[in-house]
Amino acid sequence: MSGRSAAVVLVAAAAVGAAWPWFAAHRAQASAASTAPVYADYRTRNATIAFDEAQARRDPDDQITRRMLGAEYLQRFRETGDLNDVTRALAAAMRSLQLQRQGNDAALSVVASCELALHKFPAALAAERDALAAEPFNDEARAQIASILMEMGRYAEARSILDRPRDGDPNPTWMSIRARYDELTGNLTGARLLMTQATAMVDGMPSIAAYARSWYHMREAQLAFEAGDEDAAKAGFAEALRVFPDNTMALLFQAKLHRAQRDWPRTLASATRSAQLYPLPQALGYEADAQRALGDPAAARTTDALIGAEQRLFNAQGINDRLLAMYYAEHREHLHEALRAALSDLAKRGDEIYADDTTAWVYAAIGRWDAARAYSQRAVRYGTQDPEVQYHAGIIAWHTGHTAEARRRLAAALATNPHFHPFYADDARRVLTQLGS
């Protein structure tokens, strides 16, 4: 398997209202129909890295080892969340490129992944475009460019790529990124179909990394939850965690599902485990919500304090968690910090749908409804069916006098998923009743 074929790229927090990676699947295996055993490569990750580090010390001019070492560091980052591994991966890949720039597309892909993890989107795009220039017929690089463009709100450019694959063979990488585009632009049914097909293909690949395989099941489950298919979502998250038990993002979104169902004991279990693995502010927020709901305000206050501490660490690393901004907006607390984080994310991403939605909802929490309206209109301009985005836009429309639109959007949110949120779903029904009267 080539360096690029083993690469898994992290698209940070964002996407999905959170963080999601893609990887370059080995197309020679893509036609496999049966389910392969899980390749538990993560168990030997540290040993592999130690071996490559020793080889790099023995031969400082070996660009191949440096490139491979960068990819291993990056994979360990995805598995453990240690941002120091991103720094290590970037240094190793840059050294590989210093030793050999021409044709070194795999090292460029590692650079792109690192820049993306650090929310340096223009740099990530430039590196991936350089990788494509080194291998012009590589559809995987083209798909990854489309994905970065979506993270920057440049959907028309992304579609122009995704509408014209050069390789007619099925490709899970391409399919998963196309599914993301479909999800954002109002074709949730099509997105689910593509992800189901891509996941089935990945399950037949015997040498696919466990984390990457787990990610596909997680994404399939996320889409199921968004569409209100709770049984499929539960099964998908369970399978993601069977394949890679320490998938902190699968645990996070599993907690989101339980939270929407007001299953507070399970919310607490999933969120706590996710935060133990990697203390994302959103996971801590779900943990605090569950603690409050279960009658433990003292524990919730302790967790809230951890949220602030983790956010300061993210700020020091130049990574702003817009999901925390949304959490603060929902709880009507720390709104100035929430607005700062939302606007910082917006400045980095441009006209990206979830950056717009976050900014809109923070302005709504502050009571600046006209500003909220401007951003909410941008968030729904492509017709996303995400019920939370539709709910936000509906409430903002209501507060700005657009009654018919409010009714339409709130009804759409509930039609997609009548249990999309532990509090907002009931609020949507309440407002619809009020509008109806």
C-alpha positions, 0 to 999 in steps of 0.5 A, spaced: 500 500 500 502 506 498 504 512 502 498 516 500 493 510 500 495 509 507 493 516 509 488 518 513 486 526 513 483 529 519 478 535 517 478 539 524 471 540 528 468 542 523 465 539 519 459 535 521 459 540 527 465 537 529 471 533 526 471 528 521 477 525 517 477 522 510 482 517 507 485 514 501 482 507 500 486 502 497 482 501 490 484 494 489 481 492 495 474 496 493 470 490 490 471 486 496 464 483 498 465 480 504 467 483 511 474 483 513 477 482 520 479 488 523 486 490 522 488 492 529 494 496 527 493 501 532 496 496 537 503 496 534 503 504 532 508 506 538 513 500 535 512 502 528 514 509 530 520 507 534 522 503 528 522 509 523 525 514 528 531 509 529 531 508 521 531 516 521 537 517 525 541 512 522 540 515 515 538 522 516 537 523 508 532 517 507 526 521 505 522 515 504 522 513 512 521 521 513 515 521 509 512 514 512 514 517 519 510 523 518 504 519 516 505 514 522 505 520 527 499 523 524 495 516 524 497 516 532 494 523 532 487 521 530 487 515 534 490 519 541 488 526 539 495 528 541 497 535 537 504 534 539 504 528 534 501 533 528 507 538 530 512 531 529 508 529 523 509 536 519 516 536 521 518 529 518 514 531 512 517 537 511 524 534 511 522 529 506 520 534 502 527 538 503 530 531 501 526 530 495 520 535 492 519 532 485 514 526 485 513 526 493 506 527 493 505 522 499 509 527 503 505 533 501 498 529 503 501 529 510 503 536 510 496 538 508 493 533 513 497 537 518 495 544 516 488 542 516 488 539 523 491 546 525 485 549 522 490 552 517 485 551 511 489 555 505 496 552 507 492 545 507 489 547 500 496 549 497 499 543 499 494 538 497 494 542 490 501 541 490 500 533 491 495 533 485 500 537 481 505 531 483 500 526 480 495 529 476 491 523 475 490 522 482 482 522 484 483 521 491 487 528 491 482 531 487 477 529 492 481 531 498 481 538 495 474 538 494 473 537 501 478 542 503 474 547 499 468 545 503 471 547 509 472 554 506 465 554 504 467 554 497 461 549 495 461 551 487 468 549 486 468 543 490 462 541 486 465 542 480 470 537 482 466 532 485 461 532 478 467 530 474 471 524 477 476 521 472 476 514 475 470 510 474 471 505 479 468 506 486 472 509 491 470 510 498 474 516 499 470 520 493 464 517 495 464 519 502 466 526 500 461 527 495 456 524 501 458 530 505 457 535 499 450 532 498 449 532 506 450 540 506 446 541 500 439 538 502 440 531 499 440 527 506 437 521 503 443 521 497 448 522 502 446 516 506 446 511 500 453 513 498 456 512 505 452 506 506 455 503 500 462 506 502 462 503 508 460 496 506 466 497 501 471 499 506 469 493 511 471 488 505 478 491 506 483 487 510 488 492 510 485 498 512 486 502 518 482 500 524 481 508 525 479 509 518 474 503 518 471 506 524 470 513 522 466 510 516 461 507 521 461 513 525 459 518 519 454 513 517 451 513 524 451 521 524 447 521 518 442 516 520 441 520 527 441 527 522 435 523 519 432 521 525 433 514 524 435 512 531 436 505 531 441 505 525 445 511 528 445 506 535 448 500 531 452 505 527 456 508 533 456 501 536 460 498 530 464 504 530 466 503 537 467 495 536 472 496 530 476 502 534 474 502 541 477 508 543 474 513 537 473 519 541 469 522 536 464 516 535 463 516 543 462 524 542 456 523 537 454 517 541 453 522 547 449 527 542 444 521 540 443 519 547 443 526 549 437 528 544 433 522 547 434 525 554 438 518 556 442 521 561 445 515 564 448 513 557 449 520 555 454 521 561 457 514 560 459 516 553 461 523 554 465 521 560 469 516 556 470 521 550 473 526 555 477 521 558 480 519 551 481 527 549 477 532 553 474 536 547 470 542 550 464 539 547 464 532 550 465 536 557 459 540 555 455 533 554 458 530 561 456 537 564 449 537 561 448 529 564 451 531 571 446 536 571 440 532 569 442 527 574 442 531 580 449 532 581 450 540 580 457 540 584 460 535 579 457 539 573 460 545 576 467 542 576 466 539 569 464 546 567 471 549 570 474 544 565 471 546 559 474 553 560 481 550 562 481 546 555 478 552 551 484 556 553 489 550 551 485 550 544 486 558 544 493 557 545 494 552 540 490 557 535 484 552 534 478 555 536 472 550 538 466 553 534 462 547 538 464 550 544 461 557 542 455 553 540 454 550 547 455 557 550 450 560 546 445 554 548 446 555 555 446 563 555 453 563 558 460 566 556 457 569 550 462 574 549 467 568 549 462 565 544 462 570 539 470 571 539 470 564 537 465 564 532 468 570 529 475 567 529 472 560 526 468 564 521 475 568 519 478 562 518 473 558 514 469 564 510 462 562 508 462 555 510 455 553 513 456 551 520 461 557 521 455 561 519 450 557 523 454 558 529 455 565 528 448 566 527 446 562 533 451 566 538 448 573 535 441 570 537 443 568 544 446 575 545 439 578 542 442 581 536 437 578 531 438 582 525 445 580 525 443 573 526 438 573 521 444 575 516 448 569 518 442 564 518 440 566 511 447 564 509 447 557 513 441 555 509 442 557 502 444 550 500 438 547 503 441 543 508 436 538 512 440 538 518 435 539 523 439 544 528 440 548 522 433 549 520 431 550 527 436 556 528 434 559 522 426 558 524 427 561 531 431 567 528 426 568 522 420 568 527 424 573 532 425 578 525 418 577 523 418 572 517 413 568 520 411 563 514 419 562 513 419 560 521 413 555 520 416 552 514 423 551 517 421 549 524 416 544 521 422 541 516 427 540 522 421 536 526 420 532 519 427 530 519 428 528 526 422 529 531 428 528 536 434 532 534 435 535 540 433 534 548 430 541 548 430 545 541 425 539 539 420 541 544 421 548 543 420 548 535 413 544 537 411 550 542 413 555 537 409 552 531 403 551 536 404 558 537 404 560 530 398 556 528 394 559 533 
